[in-house]
């Protein structure tokens, strides 16, 4: 499993990066957090009593919410496009 994580991350960076050297734009951070959140949701469906993972998930959701709020205020058009791509609710 450790070999697939970097590959997935590289693919996400290629897809959501603004330019070739982009490693931390707000859009990219939201995309990476969304991927991690979706992965943890699947994990928690199987492991219902894993409370430490649940706490980490809630922290990630809060962080993504702050990023999404910032992006929707600063670049509303980019936010709409990203929300459609990632299937994020408002």
C-alpha positions as a Markdown table, in Angstrom:
| # | Residue | x | y | z |
|---|---|---|---|---|
| 1 | Unk | 0.0 | 0.0 | 0.0 |
| 2 | Unk | 2.9 | 2.4 | 0.6 |
| 3 | Unk | 3.8 | 2.2 | -3.0 |
| 4 | Unk | 0.4 | 3.4 | -4.3 |
| 5 | Unk | 0.1 | 6.4 | -2.0 |
| 6 | Unk | 2.9 | 8.5 | -3.7 |
| 7 | Unk | 1.5 | 7.5 | -7.1 |
| 8 | Unk | -2.0 | 8.7 | -6.3 |
| 9 | Unk | -0.6 | 11.9 | -4.8 |
| 10 | Unk | 1.5 | 12.6 | -7.9 |
| 11 | Unk | -1.6 | 12.0 | -10.1 |
| 12 | Unk | -3.6 | 14.4 | -8.0 |
| 13 | Unk | -0.8 | 17.0 | -8.1 |
| 14 | Unk | -0.7 | 16.7 | -11.9 |
| 15 | Unk | -4.5 | 17.0 | -12.2 |
| 16 | Unk | -5.1 | 19.9 | -9.8 |
| 17 | Unk | -1.8 | 21.9 | -9.9 |
| 18 | Unk | -2.0 | 25.4 | -11.4 |
| 19 | Unk | 1.5 | 25.1 | -13.0 |
| 20 | Unk | 4.4 | 22.7 | -13.1 |
| 21 | Unk | 6.0 | 23.9 | -9.9 |
| 22 | Unk | 2.8 | 24.1 | -7.9 |
| 23 | Unk | 2.9 | 22.1 | -4.7 |
| 24 | Unk | 0.7 | 23.9 | -2.3 |
| 25 | Unk | -2.0 | 26.0 | -4.0 |
| 26 | Unk | -5.3 | 26.2 | -2.2 |
| 27 | Unk | -7.0 | 24.2 | -5.0 |
| 28 | Unk | -4.4 | 21.4 | -4.7 |
| 29 | Unk | -4.6 | 21.3 | -0.9 |
| 30 | Unk | -8.4 | 21.0 | -1.1 |
| 31 | Unk | -8.1 | 18.2 | -3.7 |
| 32 | Unk | -5.5 | 16.3 | -1.5 |
| 33 | Unk | -7.6 | 16.7 | 1.6 |
| 34 | Unk | -10.7 | 15.5 | -0.2 |
| 35 | Unk | -8.9 | 12.4 | -1.4 |
| 36 | Unk | -7.7 | 11.6 | 2.2 |
| 37 | Unk | -11.2 | 12.3 | 3.6 |
| 38 | Unk | -12.9 | 9.9 | 1.1 |
| 39 | Unk | -10.3 | 7.2 | 2.0 |
| 40 | Unk | -10.9 | 7.6 | 5.7 |
| 41 | Unk | -14.6 | 7.5 | 5.3 |
| 42 | Unk | -14.3 | 4.1 | 3.6 |
| 43 | Unk | -12.0 | 3.0 | 6.4 |
| 44 | Unk | -14.4 | 4.1 | 9.1 |
| 45 | Unk | -17.3 | 2.3 | 7.5 |
| 46 | Unk | -15.4 | -1.0 | 8.1 |
| 47 | Unk | -13.9 | 0.0 | 11.4 |
| 48 | Unk | -16.7 | 1.7 | 13.3 |
| 49 | Unk | -14.9 | 1.9 | 16.7 |
| 50 | Unk | -11.7 | 3.5 | 15.4 |
| 51 | Unk | -12.1 | 6.8 | 17.3 |
| 52 | Unk | -8.6 | 8.1 | 16.8 |
| 53 | Unk | -9.1 | 8.0 | 13.0 |
| 54 | Unk | -12.5 | 9.6 | 13.4 |
| 55 | Unk | -10.8 | 12.5 | 15.3 |
| 56 | Unk | -8.3 | 12.9 | 12.5 |
| 57 | Unk | -11.1 | 12.8 | 9.9 |
| 58 | Unk | -12.9 | 15.6 | 11.7 |
| 59 | Unk | -9.8 | 17.7 | 11.9 |
| 60 | Unk | -9.2 | 17.2 | 8.1 |
| 61 | Unk | -12.9 | 18.1 | 7.4 |
| 62 | Unk | -12.5 | 21.3 | 9.4 |
| 63 | Unk | -9.3 | 22.2 | 7.7 |
| 64 | Unk | -10.8 | 21.6 | 4.2 |
| 65 | Unk | -13.8 | 23.7 | 5.2 |
| 66 | Unk | -11.5 | 26.7 | 6.0 |
| 67 | Unk | -9.8 | 26.3 | 2.7 |
| 68 | Unk | -13.1 | 26.0 | 0.8 |
| 69 | Unk | -14.4 | 29.1 | 2.5 |
| 70 | Unk | -11.2 | 31.1 | 1.7 |
| 71 | Unk | -11.3 | 29.9 | -2.0 |
| 72 | Unk | -15.0 | 30.8 | -2.3 |
| 73 | Unk | -14.4 | 34.3 | -1.1 |
| 74 | Unk | -11.2 | 35.0 | -3.1 |
| 75 | Unk | -11.8 | 33.1 | -6.3 |
| 76 | Unk | -15.5 | 32.2 | -6.6 |
| 77 | Unk | -15.2 | 31.0 | -10.2 |
| 78 | Unk | -12.3 | 28.7 | -9.4 |
| 79 | Unk | -14.3 | 27.4 | -6.4 |
| 80 | Unk | -17.3 | 26.5 | -8.5 |
| 81 | Unk | -15.1 | 24.5 | -11.0 |
| 82 | Unk | -13.3 | 22.7 | -8.2 |
| 83 | Unk | -16.5 | 21.9 | -6.3 |
| 84 | Unk | -17.9 | 20.3 | -9.5 |
| 85 | Unk | -14.7 | 18.3 | -10.1 |
| 86 | Unk | -14.4 | 17.0 | -6.5 |
| 87 | Unk | -18.2 | 16.8 | -5.9 |
| 88 | Unk | -18.0 | 19.0 | -2.8 |
| 89 | Unk | -21.2 | 20.3 | -1.3 |
| 90 | Unk | -21.5 | 24.0 | -0.4 |
